[in-house]
Amino acid sequence: MPALLLVRERISFYPVHVSNPVGQYRTDWIFKKTAGGAFHSPPVVGPDGTIYAGSYDGNMYAINPSGVLQWNFSTRGNGIYYSAAVVDSNGNVYFIASNKYLYALSATGTFIWEFILPWISNLDGLVYSTPALGSDGTVYVVVRGDNLQANLYAVSSTGLYQWSVNIGSSDWTLPAIGIDGSIYVGTCYTLFAISSSGAVRWSYYSESCLTSPAVGPDGNIYVGSGDGKVYAFLPSSELLWTLEIGGAISAPPAVGSDGSIYIKSSDAKVYALSSDGNLKWTYTTDSSWGRTVLGSDGRIYVESLSSLYVLSPDGELVWQFDQGGHVAVPGNTAYLTSSDDGNLYALSEITVEHDTANGSK
């Protein structure tokens, strides 16, 4: 078992007080690791507003909403590359490092437990899996072996093995938890619905690899495919509709509170669909890479290789940040781990006041 170390290193913190009226946003602060690390995994925000981001240097960082380091936990140099953390209602943090360990930490960064994932591939030394949390605290994670076969593992809230299910050939898919506690996993070429006890409830065969699924507010399941189709299912397994869009889909869909679905395709477009599968609008970005992330303000934050696009619910550009990466938007601030320079940015919209006397801004 590897030794674990809680390390508090010197961090550079750069508050930026410059408004940008043209871009309609401002950079509130930049958190930059100065030695041996970059932030490229998606940031996650806990219930108290703490931002968690894994680094290439093998540390999980906890940063408060003002951009100040709270703590960092070292996995002894094993990088955290593309796996995001998940945070429970008590502030406990769960994440996977490239040493193949699933870690559980307290809200203060104290080690709770670790679980070694025995089947993760050594093909490239990287781990892309992100855990999902059940309502009872069970941690679910998909791990892929060297033969590209994958298992869904269930680990208890105390770090004990519960069960595993072979789900066949899979890319790095992320599980989604349904309203009834079912776990949904998309693979090549099957969507699985698995009960919280590890039984396969149903499966649906597709002719192409499927994305990670998303669960809507009504419990319906949405998933994209490599042949450019979007599928909608009832929790009972009934296929509601299928819509073919402009290109292969590799990122998971995002589902709004009104049931609208937002998904990105290999043609670099974002597609907005109604809950019944009709096209509402499209918006073209600079690359096919990236997810669609919904803000609490109803806006759509679109990740891309060289920009972050912020769109209104009707598909109009609100503002744009000229760096790409992964984003989390828990409130009025967007937190971006930049794919350009590896820094963590806090971005917020500028409120432009109108001069009603002369009609100018």
C-alpha positions in Angstrom: 0.0 0.0 0.0 1.5 3.3 -1.0 2.3 5.8 1.7 0.1 8.9 1.7 1.1 12.4 2.4 -0.7 15.6 3.0 1.4 18.4 1.4 0.9 22.1 1.6 3.0 23.7 -1.1 3.7 27.3 -2.1 1.0 28.3 -4.6 0.9 31.4 -6.8 -2.4 33.2 -6.7 -3.1 36.1 -9.1 -6.2 38.2 -8.6 -7.1 40.1 -11.7 -9.2 43.3 -11.4 -9.5 44.2 -15.1 -12.9 44.3 -16.7 -13.4 43.5 -20.3 -16.5 45.2 -21.6 -16.0 43.8 -25.1 -16.0 40.2 -23.9 -18.7 40.9 -21.3 -16.7 39.0 -18.6 -14.0 39.5 -16.1 -11.3 37.3 -14.7 -11.9 37.4 -10.9 -8.8 35.4 -10.1 -6.3 32.9 -11.5 -4.9 30.1 -9.4 -1.6 28.8 -10.8 0.6 26.0 -9.7 4.2 27.1 -10.0 6.1 23.8 -10.0 5.4 20.6 -11.9 1.7 20.6 -12.4 -1.1 21.7 -14.6 -4.9 21.6 -14.1 -6.6 19.7 -17.0 -9.2 17.5 -15.2 -12.7 19.1 -14.9 -13.1 21.2 -11.8 -15.8 20.3 -9.3 -17.5 22.6 -6.8 -18.6 21.2 -3.4 -21.7 22.2 -1.4 -19.8 24.9 0.5 -18.4 26.5 -2.7 -15.0 24.9 -2.4 -13.4 24.2 -5.9 -11.6 20.8 -6.3 -9.2 20.2 -9.2 -6.7 17.4 -9.8 -3.2 18.3 -11.1 -0.6 16.6 -13.2 1.7 16.8 -10.2 -0.5 14.2 -8.4 -2.2 16.6 -6.0 -5.9 17.1 -5.4 -6.3 20.8 -4.6 -9.1 22.4 -2.6 -9.5 26.2 -3.3 -12.0 28.5 -1.7 -14.3 30.7 -3.8 -11.9 33.7 -3.3 -9.1 31.7 -4.9 -7.2 30.8 -1.8 -5.7 27.4 -1.3 -7.5 25.4 1.5 -5.5 22.2 1.3 -3.9 19.8 -1.2 -3.6 16.1 -0.9 -0.6 14.3 -2.5 -0.9 10.9 -4.2 2.9 10.7 -4.2 3.6 12.0 -7.7 0.9 9.9 -9.5 -0.8 12.4 -11.8 -4.5 13.2 -11.8 -5.0 13.8 -15.5 -8.5 13.6 -16.8 -10.5 12.2 -13.9 -12.7 14.6 -12.1 -13.6 14.5 -8.4 -17.1 14.0 -7.0 -18.2 15.5 -3.7 -21.0 14.2 -1.4 -23.3 16.3 0.7 -20.9 16.2 3.7 -18.1 17.6 1.6 -16.2 14.3 1.3 -14.2 14.1 -1.9 -13.7 11.0 -4.2 -11.3 10.8 -7.1 -9.0 8.4 -9.0 -5.3 9.0 -9.6 -3.0 7.3 -12.2 -1.7 4.9 -9.6 -5.1 3.2 -10.0 -6.3 4.1 -6.5 -9.8 5.4 -5.8 -9.4 7.9 -2.9 -11.8 9.2 -0.3 -10.9 12.4 1.6 -12.8 14.5 4.1 -13.8 18.1 3.5 -10.6 19.2 5.3 -8.4 17.0 3.1 -7.9 14.2 5.6 -7.4 10.7 4.2 -10.4 8.4 4.8 -9.8 5.4 2.7 -8.4 4.1 -0.6 -9.5 1.3 -2.9 -7.2 -0.1 -5.6 -9.0 -0.6 -9.0 -7.6 -4.0 -10.1 -8.5 -3.9 -13.8 -7.4 -0.5 -15.0 -5.4 -0.4 -18.2 -1.7 0.3 -18.3 -1.8 1.2 -22.0 -1.0 4.9 -21.6 -0.5 5.3 -17.9 -3.5 7.7 -17.7 -6.8 7.2 -16.0 -9.9 8.9 -17.4 -12.6 7.4 -15.2 -14.7 9.7 -12.9 -16.7 8.2 -10.1 -20.4 8.6 -9.6 -22.2 8.6 -6.2 -25.3 6.8 -5.3 -27.8 8.2 -2.7 -26.5 5.7 -0.1 -22.9 6.8 -0.6 -21.9 3.9 -2.8 -19.2 4.9 -5.3 -19.5 3.6 -8.8 -16.7 3.6 -11.3 -16.0 2.1 -14.8 -12.5 0.7 -15.2 -11.1 -0.6 -18.5 -8.5 -3.4 -18.8 -5.7 -3.9 -21.3 -8.0 -5.9 -23.5 -10.4 -2.9 -23.6 -13.0 -4.9 -21.7 -14.6 -2.9 -18.9 -16.2 -3.5 -15.5 -18.5 -1.3 -13.5 -17.4 -1.5 -9.8 -19.4 -0.6 -6.8 -17.5 0.4 -3.7 -19.2 1.1 -0.4 -19.1 4.4 1.5 -16.5 2.8 3.8 -14.2 1.8 0.9 -15.2 -1.9 0.7 -15.8 -3.9 -2.5 -19.5 -4.5 -3.2 -19.8 -6.0 -6.6 -18.7 -5.6 -10.2 -20.3 -6.2 -13.6 -18.6 -6.8 -16.9 -20.0 -4.4 -19.5 -18.0 -5.5 -22.5 -15.9 -3.4 -24.8 -15.8 0.2 -23.6 -14.2 3.5 -24.1 -13.8 5.7 -21.0 -17.4 6.1 -20.2 -18.8 7.6 -17.0 -21.8 6.1 -15.1 -24.9 8.2 -14.5 -27.3 7.6 -11.6 -31.0 7.4 -12.2 -33.8 8.8 -10.0 -34.5 5.2 -8.8 -30.8 4.5 -8.1 -30.2 2.6 -11.3 -26.8 3.0 -12.8 -26.6 3.8 -16.6 -23.5 3.1 -18.6 -22.8 3.5 -22.3 -20.3 1.2 -24.0 -19.3 0.0 -27.4 -22.1 -0.9 -28.4 -24.6 -1.1 -25.6 -26.4 1.0 -23.1 -26.7 -0.8 -19.8 -29.2 -0.2 -16.9 -27.9 -1.8 -13.8 -29.6 -2.0 -10.4 -28.0 -0.8 -7.2 -27.4 -4.4 -6.3 -25.5 -5.2 -9.5 -28.2 -6.9 -11.6 -28.5 -5.9 -15.2 -32.1 -4.5 -15.5 -32.0 -4.0 -19.3 -29.7 -3.2 -22.2 -30.0 -1.6 -25.6 -27.7 -2.5 -28.5 -26.4 0.3 -30.8 -24.5 0.1 -34.0 -21.9 2.5 -32.7 -20.0 3.4 -29.5 -22.1 5.3 -27.0 -21.2 8.3 -24.9 -21.6 8.6 -21.2 -25.4 8.9 -20.6 -27.3 11.7 -18.9 -30.4 11.5 -16.8 -33.1 14.2 -17.2 -35.3 15.7 -14.4 -38.1 13.3 -15.4 -35.8 10.3 -15.1 -35.4 9.8 -18.8 -32.0 8.7 -20.1 -30.2 10.5 -23.0 -27.1 9.2 -24.8 -25.2 10.1 -28.0 -23.4 7.7 -30.4 -20.4 7.6 -32.7 -22.7 7.5 -35.7 -24.2 10.9 -34.8 -27.5 9.8 -33.2 -29.1 10.9 -30.0 -31.3 8.4 -28.1 -33.9 9.0 -25.5 -35.2 6.2 -23.2 -37.7 5.8 -20.5 -36.3 4.2 -17.3 -38.3 1.1 -18.1 -36.1 0.7 -21.3 -38.6 2.0 -23.9 -37.0 3.9 -26.7 -38.8 7.3 -26.9 -37.0 8.8 -29.9 -33.9 8.9 -32.0 -32.5 12.0 -33.8 -29.5 12.0 -36.2 -27.4 15.1 -36.0 -24.4 16.4 -38.0 -21.5 14.2 -36.9 -20.1 11.6 -34.4 -20.8 12.3 -30.7 -18.3 11.5 -28.1 -19.1 13.9 -25.2 -22.2 13.3 -23.0 -25.3 15.4 -23.3 -26.5 17.9 -20.8 -30.1 18.1 -19.8 -31.8 21.3 -18.6 -34.6 21.7 -16.0 -37.1 22.0 -18.8 -35.9 18.8 -20.4 -34.0 20.5 -23.3 -30.9 18.5 -24.4 -27.6 20.1 -25.4 -25.0 18.0 -27.1 -21.8 18.6 -29.1 -20.9 16.8 -32.3 -17.8 16.2 -34.4 -18.9 19.0 -36.8 -18.0 21.4 -33.9 -21.6 22.4 -33.5 -23.7 22.5 -30.3 -27.2 21.1 -30.9 -30.1 22.1 -28.7 -33.0 19.6 -28.8 -36.5 19.7 -27.2 -37.5 17.0 -24.8 -39.4 15.3 -27.6 -36.4 15.2 -29.9 -36.9 18.2 -32.2 -34.1 20.4 -33.2 -34.3 23.9 -31.5 -31.0 25.5 -32.7 -27.4 25.0 -33.4 -24.2 27.0 -32.7 -20.8 26.5 -34.3 -17.7 26.5 -32.1 -14.0 26.2 -33.0 -13.5 22.5 -32.4 -15.3 19.2 -31.9 -13.7 18.7 -28.5 -15.5 19.5 -25.3 -18.7 19.1 -23.3 -21.8 21.2 -22.8 -22.3 22.3 -19.2 -25.4 23.9 -17.8 -25.1 26.9 -15.4 -27.6 27.6 -12.7 -28.5 30.7 -14.6 -29.8 28.5 -17.5 -27.0 29.4 -19.8 -25.0 26.8 -21.7 -21.3 26.8 -21.2 -19.6 25.1 -24.1 -16.1 23.7 -23.8 -13.7 23.8 -26.8 -10.0 23.6 -27.5 -9.3 27.3 -27.6 -12.4 29.1 -26.2 -15.1 28.8 -23.7 -18.5 29.8 -25.2 -21.4 31.0 -23.0 -24.7 30.8 -24.8 -28.2 31.9 -23.8 -31.0 29.3 -23.8 -32.0 30.5 -27.3 -28.5 29.9 -28.7 -27.1 33.4 -28.7 -23.5 34.1 -27.7 -23.4 36.0 -24.3 -19.7 36.1 -23.9 -16.6 34.1 -24.9 -13.3 33.5 -23.1 -10.2 33.0 -25.3 -8.9 29.8 -23.6 -10.3 26.3 -23.8 -10.6 23.7 -21.1 -13.1 22.1 -18.7 -15.6 24.2 -16.8 -17.9 24.0 -13.7 -20.6 26.6 -13.1 -22.3 26.3 -9.7 -23.6 29.9 -9.6 -22.6 33.2 -11.1 -18.9 32.2 -11.5 -17.5 29.8 -14.1 -14.4 27.9 -13.0 -12.2 26.8 -15.9 -9.2 24.5 -15.9 -7.4 25.8 -19.0 -6.1 23.5 -21.7 -3.9 26.3 -22.8 -1.8 27.2 -19.8 -2.9 24.7 -17.1 -4.2 27.4 -14.7 -7.5 27.5 -12.9 -9.6 30.6 -13.8 -12.6 32.2 -12.0 -14.7 34.1 -14.6 -17.8 36.1 -14.1 -20.0 38.2 -16.4 -19.8 42.0 -16.3 -23.1 43.8 -15.6 -23.4 46.6 -18.0 -25.5 49.5 -16.8 -27.6 51.5 -19.3 -27.8 55.2 -19.2 -31.6 55.7 -19.7 -31.1 59.5 -20.2 -29.2 59.3 -23.4 -29.8 55.6 -24.3 -26.1 54.7 -24.1 -24.3 52.1 -22.1 
